[in-house]
């Protein structure tokens, strides 16, 4: 089982990477998914917690790739974004 500090580190890393996504809609969706995912998995123990931790690390890698792709193909800023 992953220690609480590793889970907290993963949570922070996911939030940081989600904030790097260029497109407003994708960014807000990613932030929401991270928060909801951790809230839903808060009380897991044993093997379930380990599986969720591994899935979180996989999602972090996907989010990193998405952030890079977003910077390669920039879009116009949304009216929802502050200047």
Number of C-alpha atoms within 10 A of each C-alpha: 13 14 8 9 9 12 19 12 11 17 19 13 15 24 20 15 21 24 18 17 23 21 19 17 12 16 20 14 11 19 18 13 15 20 13 12 14 17 10 10 13 12 9 12 13 9 10 13 17 15 15 19 20 13 11 19 17 11 14 21 13 12 22 18 13 19 20 14 13 16 13 10 9 10 11 8 12 11 8 8 9 6 6
